[in-house]
Each structure stands twice: as C-alpha cells, then as structure tokens.
C-alpha cells in the first residue's frame, strides 16, 4: 500500500539537477537511496492518490533505452507517470530539476485515427469548442504542443478557420508548476487533479520530454541565478556520455531553495504586470 502523498521534497529537484551534471552509473548508485525516497516514493503516492479519479498510472523506469541513441547517458533526467485513456492518449505528470509539470493529449496517431481526428476538428460542432478550449487554456499559461505539418493536410484548404489545429500530427497541452511552493505539499495532488480535469482526456496526454543537458560556463542555472561550475563538459561527437562534472557551484543566493524562491517571486511579479 502506497504511503500518503505529502508533496515532492526539494531533494527530488536537487537530485535531478545533480544528475544532469553527472549522469553516470557511479552517481546513480551512490544516490539511489535519494531517488527511491525523494522521487519514486512521492510519485507512487501521487499516482495512488489520483487513481480513483483518473485511473491507474504507469510510472516510467528511470533508465534510458540507449541501444540506438547517439546520446548514451544512462538515466532519464525526469520522472514521469502516464495514465492512458485511449491509443497513445492520456494524462502525464513529471518531476525534474525544473519542478513539476502536468500534461495531456495524444502523442501518436495512425493514418485512419489522424483522419478521424482531423474530421472532428473540421466539423464545426466539435472543432469550434476544441479551438475555444485551447485558446482559453493558452491564455491562462498552458502550452500547446505537438508535431505539425508545414502545410495544410491533404484535402483541407489553407484558409480553413482551424488550419493550425488541422496541421497537428500530435496534440498536447501542458501546465508547468515550476518551483511553486505547492509542489512540496499534499495540495499538489489536488492541483494536479484540477488541471487534469481541465485538459479534457477525450482528446488530450503528453509524452515524456527530453530536456537539453548541454550547458556552457558560466551560465544561469535553472533558478535564474548566476552559477559557475569548476568543470563543465558536453556530449562529445559520436554520442559518448559526458564526463562527470564537479557539482560545486556557486550562486548569488545562499541555497538552491532560495534560488527557486527568488525566481518564483519574479514569475509572480511578471504575471501581475500582464
């Protein structure tokens, strides 16, 4: 039986921040206890808390499939979970060094299925409400994503009133909580449930993302504060894993939690000015 969900601790975000710096088996084995306690356990508890409302989730393995990949780094830099409601369609939640985000949509569609989706978008009775919903959510800060065609799909005019939606080969919508304090509390589960309900699973689910790991030095860290690293390296030609980097970084704030609080305050100030 899963423990009650109490939020994602700051150590979960710190773990992924350090993993991006040193994505090696040696680091993983040394810090696996942190992953189990701060990442896997809270994600399992969150999925259990939401299961009655959304269904049973698949919690993804932390290991990357590198058999045919140029990037041979062995571990994913985020922990995701997915609830399917149809073929390649459903809800998604993720925790990473950038905080917590949720998503929904369809990330793959066969020929007959994408044709049916486009027919529904073309139909005013179903297409107009969908377009209106996406416009409202985008206005509230949601991000509309998915792969799109560069031109109109066959059989549709470039002047179609919903041509932007018709170009989609996949369609996802996501909401980023970033470092909001709520992600560290039990209320995060209710917030995830609320955003999940708004994202209409009958047409939406977001696939796991691959975040860029390349960095330069000096750089801005993900909390928006100046940081420097004593040893920075990027992926080398041929897809070899980056060399381990020292995690001794300095920041204008005294701790990573203060960095996150600082950028969260700036986000709030920007939102109020809109």
N, C-alpha and C positions, 0 to 999 in steps of 0.2 A: 504494500500500500504506500503510495507516494506521500511524502511529508507535505504539510500545508505550504502554499506559496507565500513567501514573505518579501518577494522582490529580488532583483538581481543585485548582489553586493558590488561595491566598487572594485573589488578584487577580480571580478569577472572581466571588466573592461581593461583593467591593468594587465591581466593575463594575456588578452589578445593584442594589446599594444606591444608587450614584450615579445610575443610570438611573431609578430610582423618583423621585429628586429632580428630575431634569432629563430627562424623556422627550421629547426633541426631536431633529430631524434633525441640528442643529448638533452636539449632544453625540455622537450616534452616529457621525457622520463623523469627528469628532476622535478618538474612542476605538475605532474599528472594528478597529484592529490588536490591541487588548486583547481584544475579543470573539473574533477569529479564533484568537489564540494561547492565551488562558486559558479560553475557553468551548467554542468549536466544535471545536477540535483535541482536547481531552481527551474530549469527549462522543463524537466519532467513534471515538477509540481505545477507549473503554469499550465501545461497541456492537460493535466488531470483536472485542474480547476475549471477549464473551459470545455472539457469533453462532453458534458451533458448538453451544452448548448450548441456546440459546433461539430462534435464527433471526435473519434479517436485520431490522434495525430501521429504522424511518422516523424520521429526525431532522427535527423541525419547523423551519420557516422562522422567523426572528426577527421577521417583520413581522406586525402585526395586520391583519385584514380590517375596515376601519372604514366600509365602504360604507353599512351600515345601523345602525351603532352610534352611540349618543349620545356615548360616550367616544371621542374622536378621537386619543388618544395613539397614535403610530405603531408603537411597538415593544413586544413582549411582555417582561414582567419576569421571565421564567424561560426556560430552555432545556430542552425536553423531547424524549424519544425514545420510540417506541412499537413494540412487536412484536405483531402481530396473530396470533391463533390461531383466530379464528372471526369471524363478523359482529359488529363493534363490541365485540370481546372480546380481551383480551391483557394484556401487561405494559407498565408505564410507569416511566420514570426521569426525574428532573428535578433541575436545579441552579438555585438562585436566591440571593437575598440571605439567605434563611433556611437555606441549606445544601443538603443532598442528601436527596431522599426517593424511595422506590420505591412502586409500587402495582400492583394487578392487579384484574381484574373485567370486567363488561360494563356499558357506559355507555348503551346504547340497545337496544331490542328491539321488534320489530313485534308486532302482535296475536297471530298464531299462535306466535311464538317466546316471548313472555312467558307465553302459556298453557302451553307445554311446560315452561318453567322452573318455573312455579308447580305444575304437576303433579308435577314431580320433588321439589319442596320438600314437597308434600303427602304423597308416598309415604314411608312410614317407612324403607324400605330405603335411600333416597338422602337424604331430608330430615334424618333424625336425625344421620348422620355429618357433613353440612354444618353443621348447627347446632352440633354439638360442636366442629368445627374452628374455626368463627368465635368461639365462646366462649373456646377456648384461646388463640387469637391475640389477641383483645381483652384477655385477662388478662395478656398479655405486652407490652401497649402499642401493639398495632396499632389503627388507627382504621377502623371500619366505616362506610361512607358510601353515598351513592346517593339518588336521588329516591324518595319513598314516597307512597303514598296516605294520606289522613287516616282512612279507614275500611277495613273488610275488602273485598277484591276480590269481584266478583260470583261467587257460587257457593261461597264459603267462609265458615264460621261465625266470628264474632268471638272465640269461645272456642277456636279451633284452637290447639294447643300451639306452633305455629310461625307464628302470625299476624303477628308482627313481620317475619319474612322474606317472607311472602306479600304484604305490602304494598309491597314494593320493586318499582319500575318499572326501576330500575337498581341494581346492587350492586357496590360497590368496596371494596377493603381497602388500606390504605396504612401504610407504616412510615417514620417520619421519623428520619434520622440527624442532622439539625441541624448543629451545628458539631463533631461528634465528630472528633478528630484523624485517624481512619482515612480520612476523605473526601479527605485530602490525600496519600494513599499509594497504591501499587499494590494493596494489600489491599482497597481499596474495591470492586474488581471481584468478588472472591471473596465479599465480604459481600453485594453485590447479587445474586449468583447464588444464595446460600443463602436469602435472603429470597424471591427469585423462586420457588425450588423449593417453599418452604413455602406459597406463595399459590395453588397448585393452579390452573393456567391452564384446566382443563376447565370451570371456571365463573367464573373471575375475570378485570382490565385497567382501568386508571383513566384518565379523560380529563384533558387538561390543565386546570389550575385557573386561575382568575383571582384573584389576590391583591389585596386592597384597597390602594389607593395613598393614600387620604386620611389626612392627619396633622394634628395640632394642634401648637402650640408654646407652652411647652416640652413635650417628650414623652419617653417611654422609647424608645430605639432598639431594634432587633431583638436586640441582645445583652443587653438587660435593664439597660443603664446609662443614667443621665440624660444627655440631649443637648439642645442648643439649636441653632436654625438662625437665621441672620441674615435670612432672607427665606422665609417659608412661604406657599404658596398651594394651594388645592384646585381641583378641576374646577369650572368656572363653569356656571351654568344654560345649557342648550342644548347641553351636551356638548363645549364647546371645550376644547382641551388646556390643562393648567395652565401658567402662566408658569414660565420657568426659575427655579430656586431656587439660591441660593448653597450650595455644598457644604461651607462652612467650619463644621463642627460641633465642639463640644467634648464631652468625655466624661470621667467620673471616672477611667477608666483611660487610659493614655497612647496606646494604639493600638487599632484595630479588632480586631486579632488577640488582644490582651489582653482586650478586652471579651468576645469569643467564648469565650476560655478561662475567664473568670470565670463566665459563665452555664453553661458546660458542667460546671464543678465543682459549681455549685448543683444542676443536674439530677441529677448522680451522687449527691450527698448526699441529695436527696429520694427517689431510688429506693432507697437503702439503708435509709431510715427506714420504708418501706412494709412 
